[in-house]
């Protein structure tokens, strides 16, 4: 009868620590996993609260010298578009379309910047690449 030798050299689920007596790289000892998970849960809760708050915040953009005004939320939803009557001309519909498009794009860009600013303050210490949403 032959003996079966267990392989303990890699992630076999055993309780043996990694070489050097450390847990996972960058996490200190192996006992910090619960601490890390708690921090991640807290971060997730804070991010959810921030996303809810962003839905209530507004940014405003205008074009054509204030002839077209667009209001968007921090959640990048268009809340309103206002067009002054003097901008409505049957002869120049294309100009009005261009002004609306410019104002909408500007409002969305401002909304995205607001969101990145708010969320970046939460994830700044994690070293995540820009734009990575959790």
Backbone as JSON, one array per atom type, in Angstrom:
{
  "sequence": "XXXXXXXXXXXXXXXXXXXXXXXXXXXXXXXXXXXXXXXXXXXXXXXXXXXXXXXXXXXXXXXXXXXXXXXXXXXXXXXXXXXXXXXXXXXXXXXXXXXXXXXXXXXXXXXXXXXXXXXXXXXXXXXXXXXXXX",
  "N": [[0.84, -1.17, 0.0], [0.6, 2.18, -0.9], [1.55, 5.44, 0.22], [-0.23, 8.48, 0.07], [0.87, 11.6, -0.73], [0.23, 14.82, 0.38], [-0.07, 17.81, -1.44], [1.21, 20.77, -0.47], [1.94, 23.14, -1.52], [0.56, 25.25, -2.71], [-2.18, 27.16, -2.39], [-4.0, 25.13, -1.54], [-6.14, 25.21, 0.11], [-5.52, 24.8, 2.7], [-4.59, 25.75, 6.08], [-2.16, 26.83, 6.25], [0.17, 29.47, 6.32], [1.22, 31.84, 3.78], [4.5, 31.93, 2.25], [7.01, 33.53, 4.22], [5.41, 34.25, 6.27], [3.24, 35.85, 5.78], [0.0, 37.12, 4.78], [-2.1, 37.71, 2.04], [-0.54, 39.63, -0.58], [0.12, 43.01, 0.25], [-1.8, 43.17, 2.18], [-1.08, 42.78, 4.76], [-1.05, 40.68, 7.58], [-2.64, 37.41, 7.5], [-4.98, 37.61, 8.99], [-6.26, 39.95, 8.41], [-8.22, 39.89, 6.51], [-10.96, 39.86, 7.17], [-11.17, 42.43, 8.18], [-10.58, 43.9, 5.88], [-12.76, 43.17, 4.28], [-14.83, 44.29, 5.74], [-14.19, 47.0, 5.47], [-14.57, 47.27, 2.72], [-17.33, 46.79, 2.52], [-18.26, 49.01, 3.93], [-17.29, 51.06, 2.28], [-18.78, 50.48, -0.02], [-21.38, 51.05, 0.91], [-21.11, 53.8, 1.4], [-20.63, 54.68, -1.19], [-23.05, 54.06, -2.43], [-24.75, 55.82, -1.07], [-23.64, 58.23, -1.94], [-24.15, 58.06, -4.69], [-26.94, 58.19, -4.65], [-27.24, 60.78, -3.65], [-26.08, 62.2, -5.74], [-28.02, 61.92, -7.69], [-29.81, 63.81, -6.93], [-28.45, 66.18, -7.14], [-27.79, 68.96, -9.31], [-26.63, 70.12, -12.49], [-26.09, 72.87, -14.7], [-26.21, 73.87, -18.07], [-25.6, 76.06, -20.81], [-26.24, 77.33, -24.12], [-25.72, 79.29, -27.1], [-25.62, 81.83, -26.0], [-27.27, 81.71, -23.77], [-29.71, 81.11, -24.8], [-30.54, 78.5, -25.08], [-31.04, 76.27, -22.47], [-29.94, 73.65, -20.45], [-30.65, 71.33, -17.94], [-29.15, 68.94, -15.93], [-28.87, 65.96, -13.95], [-26.6, 64.79, -11.35], [-26.52, 62.15, -11.79], [-26.46, 61.88, -14.43], [-28.77, 62.32, -15.94], [-31.04, 63.99, -18.02], [-32.82, 66.69, -16.89], [-34.29, 68.95, -17.62], [-35.0, 70.95, -20.52], [-34.75, 74.13, -21.73], [-35.91, 76.45, -24.03], [-35.61, 79.57, -25.34], [-38.13, 81.68, -26.74], [-37.22, 83.36, -28.85], [-35.35, 81.83, -30.11], [-36.59, 80.09, -31.73], [-37.1, 79.51, -34.95], [-38.47, 79.07, -38.06], [-36.94, 79.21, -40.29], [-34.38, 78.61, -39.46], [-33.9, 76.04, -38.23], [-31.87, 74.19, -38.02], [-29.76, 75.55, -36.69], [-30.9, 75.85, -34.13], [-31.1, 73.13, -33.41], [-28.38, 72.5, -33.27], [-27.61, 74.15, -31.12], [-29.1, 73.04, -29.02], [-28.02, 70.45, -28.94], [-25.33, 71.08, -28.29], [-25.66, 72.22, -25.73], [-26.79, 70.05, -24.3], [-24.72, 68.13, -24.47], [-22.71, 69.52, -23.07], [-23.9, 69.74, -20.54], [-24.06, 67.03, -19.81], [-21.33, 66.42, -19.73], [-20.5, 68.05, -17.61], [-22.0, 66.88, -15.59], [-20.86, 64.33, -15.49], [-18.27, 64.99, -14.65], [-18.85, 66.02, -12.11], [-19.82, 63.71, -10.86], [-17.52, 62.06, -10.97], [-15.85, 63.56, -9.34], [-17.15, 63.43, -6.82], [-17.31, 60.63, -6.36], [-14.65, 59.98, -6.6], [-13.56, 61.04, -4.3], [-14.23, 59.15, -2.48], [-13.03, 56.77, -3.37], [-10.42, 57.43, -3.72], [-8.2, 56.69, -2.09], [-7.79, 54.05, -2.72], [-6.34, 53.5, -4.97], [-7.42, 52.96, -7.45], [-7.96, 52.71, -10.99], [-8.83, 55.65, -12.94], [-12.3, 56.23, -13.49], [-13.13, 53.7, -12.9], [-15.81, 52.04, -11.81], [-17.29, 50.93, -8.85]],
  "CA": [[0.0, 0.0, 0.0], [1.41, 3.39, -0.99], [1.03, 6.62, 0.91], [-0.48, 9.65, -0.79], [1.47, 12.8, -0.15], [-0.55, 16.03, 0.07], [0.68, 18.95, -1.97], [0.94, 21.96, 0.34], [2.71, 24.24, -2.11], [-0.14, 26.37, -3.32], [-3.61, 27.4, -2.32], [-4.78, 23.93, -1.41], [-7.22, 25.4, 1.06], [-5.02, 24.58, 4.05], [-4.47, 26.95, 6.9], [-0.75, 27.19, 6.27], [0.37, 30.81, 5.76], [2.1, 31.99, 2.63], [5.9, 32.1, 2.63], [7.32, 34.8, 4.86], [4.46, 34.47, 7.36], [2.32, 36.92, 5.43], [-1.22, 36.77, 4.06], [-2.04, 38.16, 0.66], [0.3, 40.82, -0.74], [-0.5, 44.31, 0.48], [-2.88, 43.08, 3.15], [-0.56, 42.48, 6.08], [-1.22, 39.28, 7.97], [-3.83, 36.75, 6.99], [-6.15, 37.95, 9.78], [-6.83, 41.23, 8.0], [-9.23, 39.7, 5.45], [-12.26, 40.32, 7.69], [-11.07, 43.88, 8.26], [-10.69, 44.4, 4.51], [-14.15, 42.98, 3.82], [-15.62, 45.3, 6.44], [-13.91, 48.28, 4.83], [-15.21, 47.25, 1.4], [-18.78, 46.97, 2.73], [-18.47, 50.41, 4.31], [-17.08, 51.84, 1.06], [-19.93, 50.26, -0.9], [-22.51, 51.8, 1.47], [-20.85, 55.22, 1.17], [-20.78, 54.93, -2.62], [-24.49, 54.05, -2.71], [-25.29, 57.09, -0.57], [-23.14, 59.28, -2.83], [-24.89, 57.95, -5.95], [-28.28, 58.71, -4.39], [-27.12, 62.24, -3.53], [-25.81, 62.72, -7.09], [-29.28, 61.96, -8.44], [-30.51, 65.02, -6.52], [-27.67, 67.36, -7.51], [-28.02, 69.39, -10.69], [-25.7, 71.01, -13.2], [-26.78, 73.62, -15.75], [-25.38, 74.28, -19.2], [-26.32, 76.89, -21.77], [-25.59, 77.6, -25.4], [-26.35, 80.4, -27.82], [-25.74, 83.0, -25.13], [-28.37, 81.52, -22.82], [-30.96, 80.86, -25.52], [-30.89, 77.11, -24.75], [-30.55, 75.88, -21.16], [-30.18, 72.24, -20.13], [-30.36, 70.96, -16.56], [-28.94, 67.51, -15.79], [-28.54, 65.53, -12.59], [-25.3, 64.16, -11.18], [-26.66, 60.77, -12.28], [-26.39, 62.05, -15.88], [-30.1, 62.32, -16.55], [-31.49, 65.34, -18.39], [-34.02, 67.02, -16.14], [-35.11, 69.9, -18.38], [-34.42, 71.74, -21.62], [-35.52, 75.35, -21.92], [-35.55, 77.16, -25.25], [-36.28, 80.87, -25.38], [-38.91, 81.83, -27.97], [-36.49, 83.99, -29.95], [-34.5, 80.84, -30.78], [-37.42, 79.27, -32.61], [-37.28, 80.13, -36.26], [-38.69, 78.05, -39.08], [-35.88, 79.31, -41.28], [-33.07, 78.19, -38.96], [-34.08, 74.92, -37.32], [-30.57, 73.54, -37.84], [-29.03, 76.26, -35.64], [-31.51, 75.48, -32.87], [-30.68, 71.76, -33.12], [-26.97, 72.56, -32.86], [-27.54, 74.75, -29.79], [-29.62, 72.04, -28.08], [-27.01, 69.4, -28.86], [-24.19, 71.62, -27.56], [-26.02, 72.37, -24.31], [-26.95, 68.72, -23.72], [-23.39, 67.53, -24.3], [-22.02, 70.25, -22.01], [-24.53, 69.35, -19.28], [-23.64, 65.66, -19.49], [-19.92, 66.47, -19.36], [-20.45, 68.62, -16.26], [-22.55, 65.87, -14.7], [-19.85, 63.28, -15.34], [-17.19, 65.56, -13.84], [-19.36, 66.08, -10.74], [-19.85, 62.33, -10.37], [-16.14, 61.61, -10.76], [-15.33, 64.28, -8.18], [-17.77, 62.88, -5.6], [-16.92, 59.23, -6.19], [-13.2, 59.95, -6.43], [-13.21, 61.32, -2.91], [-14.41, 57.9, -1.74], [-12.14, 55.7, -3.84], [-9.09, 57.98, -3.95], [-7.15, 55.97, -1.39], [-7.69, 52.66, -3.14], [-5.44, 53.36, -6.1], [-8.15, 52.42, -8.6], [-7.83, 53.52, -12.2], [-9.94, 56.59, -13.14], [-13.47, 55.73, -14.2], [-13.53, 52.36, -12.48], [-16.93, 52.11, -10.89], [-17.52, 49.73, -8.04]],
  "C": [[0.89, 1.24, 0.0], [0.73, 4.53, -0.27], [0.85, 7.75, -0.1], [0.03, 10.87, -0.06], [0.66, 14.02, -0.59], [0.36, 17.13, -0.41], [0.28, 20.19, -1.19], [1.57, 23.21, -0.28], [1.86, 25.33, -2.72], [-1.63, 26.3, -3.16], [-4.46, 26.17, -2.18], [-5.87, 24.04, -0.38], [-6.77, 25.17, 2.49], [-4.88, 25.87, 4.81], [-3.03, 27.42, 7.01], [-0.55, 28.57, 5.64], [1.29, 30.78, 4.55], [3.53, 32.18, 3.11], [6.14, 33.49, 3.23], [6.34, 35.14, 5.97], [3.44, 35.54, 7.05], [1.07, 36.35, 4.77], [-1.06, 37.18, 2.61], [-1.21, 39.42, 0.55], [-0.49, 42.1, -0.51], [-1.58, 44.3, 1.53], [-2.38, 42.77, 4.55], [-0.7, 41.01, 6.38], [-2.51, 38.72, 7.44], [-5.09, 37.11, 7.75], [-6.82, 39.24, 9.36], [-7.92, 41.09, 6.95], [-10.6, 40.18, 5.93], [-12.29, 41.83, 7.78], [-11.24, 44.5, 6.87], [-12.12, 44.29, 4.0], [-15.07, 44.0, 4.48], [-15.44, 46.68, 5.82], [-14.58, 48.35, 3.46], [-16.72, 47.43, 1.52], [-19.1, 48.42, 3.07], [-18.32, 51.31, 3.09], [-18.28, 51.7, 0.12], [-21.15, 51.04, -0.4], [-22.33, 53.3, 1.21], [-21.03, 55.57, -0.31], [-22.26, 54.96, -3.0], [-25.14, 55.36, -2.25], [-24.88, 58.25, -1.48], [-23.89, 59.25, -4.15], [-26.31, 58.46, -5.79], [-28.26, 60.24, -4.31], [-26.87, 62.87, -4.91], [-27.09, 62.82, -7.91], [-30.08, 63.21, -8.1], [-29.75, 66.29, -6.88], [-27.88, 67.67, -8.98], [-26.86, 70.24, -11.2], [-26.5, 71.65, -14.32], [-25.78, 74.0, -16.82], [-26.24, 75.09, -20.16], [-25.53, 76.96, -23.08], [-26.35, 78.73, -26.08], [-26.55, 81.62, -26.95], [-26.91, 82.91, -24.17], [-29.7, 81.25, -23.49], [-31.46, 79.44, -25.23], [-30.24, 76.78, -23.41], [-30.93, 74.43, -20.9], [-29.77, 72.01, -18.68], [-30.26, 69.45, -16.51], [-28.62, 67.19, -14.34], [-27.12, 64.97, -12.56], [-25.32, 62.7, -11.61], [-26.74, 60.76, -13.81], [-27.73, 61.82, -16.57], [-30.47, 63.77, -16.84], [-32.8, 65.6, -17.67], [-34.92, 68.0, -16.9], [-34.28, 70.53, -19.49], [-35.34, 72.93, -21.82], [-34.99, 76.07, -23.15], [-36.32, 78.47, -25.26], [-36.97, 81.03, -26.73], [-38.14, 82.44, -29.14], [-35.58, 83.01, -30.69], [-35.28, 80.01, -31.79], [-37.69, 80.04, -33.9], [-37.41, 79.03, -37.29], [-37.57, 78.06, -40.11], [-34.54, 78.73, -40.79], [-33.19, 77.1, -37.89], [-32.73, 74.24, -37.03], [-29.74, 74.22, -36.75], [-29.58, 75.9, -34.26], [-31.1, 74.06, -32.47], [-29.24, 71.73, -32.63], [-26.83, 73.12, -31.45], [-28.03, 73.76, -28.72], [-28.58, 70.94, -27.87], [-25.8, 69.88, -28.04], [-24.49, 71.73, -26.06], [-26.18, 71.02, -23.63], [-25.59, 68.08, -23.48], [-22.61, 68.21, -23.18], [-22.59, 69.86, -20.65], [-24.1, 67.94, -18.87], [-22.17, 65.61, -19.08], [-19.76, 67.01, -17.94], [-20.96, 67.61, -15.23], [-21.54, 64.75, -14.44], [-18.71, 63.76, -14.46], [-17.61, 65.63, -12.37], [-19.36, 64.69, -10.12], [-18.46, 61.82, -10.06], [-15.51, 62.28, -9.54], [-15.85, 63.67, -6.88], [-17.31, 61.45, -5.34], [-15.42, 59.11, -5.97], [-12.77, 60.23, -5.01], [-13.38, 60.07, -2.06], [-13.37, 56.86, -2.1], [-10.71, 56.17, -4.02], [-7.97, 57.21, -3.28], [-6.96, 54.54, -1.83], [-6.74, 52.44, -4.3], [-6.12, 52.74, -7.3], [-7.93, 53.3, -9.81], [-9.02, 54.46, -12.35], [-11.08, 55.94, -13.91], [-13.9, 54.34, -13.8], [-14.62, 52.47, -11.46], [-17.09, 50.82, -10.13], [-18.99, 49.53, -7.84]]
}
